[in-house]
Amino acid sequence: MTKSLTLPRHRFLGPSKWILYQLARLVICLFERLPMALSVRLGRFSGALAWVFFPKRRLAVRKNLEVVRCWGEANERPVSLPADLDKAVWQVFGQTGANLLGGFAFNRLSPEGIDRHIEVEGVEHLISALEAEKGVIVLLAHMGPWEALAQLPVISREHGLSAPFAALYRPLNNDYLDDWYKCRREARGTRLFSRRDGFHKPVDFLRSGGVLGILADQRMRQGERVPFFGQSVATMPIPGLFHRRTGAPVLALSLSTIGLGRWRLRIRSVDFSKLEGNADRAAAATLCNTALEWSLCDSLTDGFWFQDRFI
């Protein structure tokens, strides 16, 4: 059962932010009430429109996919991309729209409804990790319907697991939207940590046996420069630092489209045992990036490739 939303009160922040907040709420609440299949189809149509009107984003997606294809060929790793990269770019736009708009429906679904739309594979890795009683670090990539990831507490309870869930996040620029977003996540059972909470609060949460999700493929201005799809990129060291401090097992999740309004949530274990004792930050970041590569390769067209990822 979800908790009721109680938004905090704060001073008026200006008409533009308030209007944007109200519009965003209206659109999201509308799509939450549409049938999943209709939302997915509308999302694909919206993605097609974006493909037409945002040529620079088309070029960014194509450039990123070219890097991934070259990496796959160099390492003899199969990548799930059409032979025609322009077709792959089109699929990325359509699938991103479908994941975005279709994902909103998860916020109104019952546990049984969520189960009809998400097929879970590898839950035994989560069970095993929780048995260590050191908390669990979950590496997430920007792929699939992000709103589905917010249902992890509900999904875990359906499998008989009762650990608390939390995630690291960057506060939204609009304070109205940020408060609303946090309330919605907490109502579904996910606590949110930001930079304002420092290093120790997430560490304490892990030590208490919690499951902490981290979007680990974010583009960073600073970080450990290690390989990601064969390119040296700045990578966040936080997952490795949390593991070193707590000993928490590390898992990686992927979300792949398997049908109209249906996705597969795959859980993999990430073996940090080779790094114990003498692990440096770069080695841990490399291991995390390797895990993210495997996750994204489950369905590359479900990935969010609209930024210059390899800089």
N, C-alpha and C positions, 0 to 999 in steps of 0.2 A: 504494500500500500504506500502510495506516495504522500509526502507531507504537503500541507497547504503552503502557498507562496505568501510571504510577508515581506514586501519591499521596504528597505530602509528609507527614511525621510531625510532629505538634504535640501540645501538651499537651491533656489532656481538658478539654472546654469545657462540660461539664454534660450531664445525661441528656436534657433536652428537645431540645437541638440535635442530639444524636447520634441520638435516636429519629426526629426529623423527617427527618434526613439518610437514615437507613436506609429509612424509608417512601417517601421521594421516589425513591431508587434503585430500590426494588422496583417501584413503579408505572411509572417510566420504562422500566426494563428489560423489564417485561411488555409494554408497548405497542410497544416496539421489535421484539418477536418476533411480533407479530400481523400477519396480512396487511394491507396498506395499506388495501384497501377496507373491511375490517371495522373497523379503527381509525377511519377517517373516519366510518363510520355510527355507531359508538359515540360519537364526538365530537359529532356532530349531536344525538344523544339527550342527551348531557350538557349541550349548549348549551340544549336545550329545557327541561331541568330548571332550569338557571340562570335562564332567562327567567321561570319560575314563582316561584322563591324569592328573587329579587333585584330587587324592583320599583324600588328607587332607581337601580339600574344601567340598567333599562329607560328611566327618565326621562332619565338622562344621555345615553344613546345617541340618544334621540329629539331631545333639545335640540341635540346636535351635528349630526345629520343635517338638522334644520331650518335651521341656519346654512348648511350646505353647499348646500342646495336654494335658499335665498334668494340666496346668492352666485352660483349658476349662472344664476338668472333675471335678476339684475341685470346680469350680464356676458354674457348670451346664450351661455353655455357649457352644452352638454349634460351632465347628470349621470345616471349609471346607477342611478337609484333608482326603485322602484315608486311609482305614484301614491299609494298608501296607505302613509304613513310607518310605521304600526304593523306592516305587513307587512315593511317594510325593517328595522325593529328586530328582528323575529323572525328574519329572514335573517342579520343580523349575529351574533346569539347562536349560531345553528346553525353558521354558517360559521366563527366563531372556535373553537368546540369542535372542528370537523372539522380546522381548520388546526393546532390545538395537539396533539391526540392523533394525527392522521395524520402530522404532521411528525416524530414520534419515530422512525418507521420509516426515515427517511433515514440515520440513523446506522449501520444495518447493511447498507445497500445497496452493491453494487458500482457502479463508474462506469457500467456498462451499465444497471443497475437504476435509477440516478438519471436517466439519459437517457430511460427509458421514462415517467417521471413528471413531468419538467420539460422544457418546450419553451422553448428560448432564442431570443430575438429581439433583434437589435441588437448581436451580439457584435463586429461590425466597429468599433463605437465604442470598445470596450475595447482592441481591437488597435491602433487609431489612437492612443489615449491612451498606451499603453505604448511606442509608437514614439518619443514625445517624450522618453523616458528621464528624466523628472522625478518619477516616481511617479504614482499616481492616487488621487484622493479620490472615494469612492463614497458618495452620500447615500442612506440607507435610511429607509423609513417603517415604522411599526408596522403591517404588513399581511402576510397570507399566513402560511404555515408558517415560523416563524422558524428552525426547524432546517434548512430547505432552504437558507437563506442561509449557514449554516455549511458548506455543501458547495461554495461558490464556488471554493475551490482545486481541488477534484476536477473541477468543471465546466470550469474554465479549462484544466486539463491535457488534458481531452478535446478541446479546440479548439487544442491545440498551444501553449498559453501556459504559462510556467513562473515567473511573478513570485511573490515571497513575498506572503502575505496577512496582514493584521492588522485588528483592530477596537478601537474605544474601547468600554469597558463600565464599568458601575458595579458594584463588588464586592457580592456577596450578603451579607446580614446574617448568615447561617449560614456560619461558616468552613469547616465540613466540606463543605457543598454548593458553596461557592465554589471550594475546591481541586479538587473532583471536576469541576466545570464547566470550569475552566481546563484541566485535563488532557485532558478530552474534546475541547475545541476545538483544543488544540495537537496532539493525535493526528491530527486531520483536516487539519492544516496551517495553522491560524489562530493567530497570536500575539495576545495580549490586552494592551491598555494601559488603565490607569486613572489617576485623578488622582494616585495615588502616584508615577507615572512622570514627572509634570511635563509641560512643553510640548516639551522638546527631544528626548526619545526618539522620539515619533511623527514629529517633523519629520525627524530623522535617518533614520528608517525610510523616509519618503517620498523623501528625497534618495538613498537607496540603490536606488530603483526599485521600492519596495513599493506594494501596493494597500491603502489604508486605508479600512475601512468605518466610517461614523458614522451612528448612529440620530439623525437631525437633527430629528425632529418631537417630541422629548420636551418635556413640559410643564416650563417653567422658572420658578423664583421670580424670577430676575434674568436680564437679557439685553437684547438690542436689541429694542425694541418696534416691530414692523413688521407689515404685513398678512399674515394667513393665512386664506384663505377669507373675506376681507373684514373680518376682525376684527383689532384691534391686540393682538398677543400677544407675550410675552417669548420671544425666539428666541435660541438659542445662536449666538454669533459664530464658533465654532471653525473650521468649514469655510472661511470666508473668511480667517481669520487664517492657517491652514495654506497656503491657496493663495497668499496674499501672500508668505509666507516662502519657499515652494519653487517657485512657478510650476506646481505639479502640475495637470494637467487635472482637471475635475470631471465625474462621471457621476452619474446618478440611476437607481435600480432600483425596479421594482415587481414584485409577485407576485400574479397573478390566477388564480382557479379557473376551469378550462376543462372540467372533467369530474370524474367520481368518482376521487379520488386523482390528479388531473392538474392541473398549474399552468403558467402561462406566466410566464417570467422575462423582463421587458422592460428593456433597457438604453437609456438616452437620454444624449446629450451635453448638458451645461449650458454655455452660452456665457458665459464670464467675460471675454471680450476687451473688451467695452464698458466694463468697470470698471478696466482696466489704467491705472496711473499716478495716477488721482485717486479711486480707489474708497475710500469710507468703510465702516465696519463695517455700518451700517444698509443701505446699498445692496447689499452682498454678502449679508446675511441675507435681504433681500427677494428676491433672485434665487434663493437656496436654497429659500425657502418656495414660490416659484412652481413650481420643479421638483418639489417634494413634492406640490403640488396636482395637477399632471399625473399623478404616480405614483398617488396615491390615487384619482383619477378613473378610472383604468383599471378599478377594481373597488371601489367604495365599501363594499360589504358584506363585503369581505375586510379592511377596516380595523379597527383596535382603537379603538373609540369609547367606551369605558366610563368614561373620566375626563372631568372638566369641561375640555375642551380650550381653550376660548376665554375665559380669564380673565386 
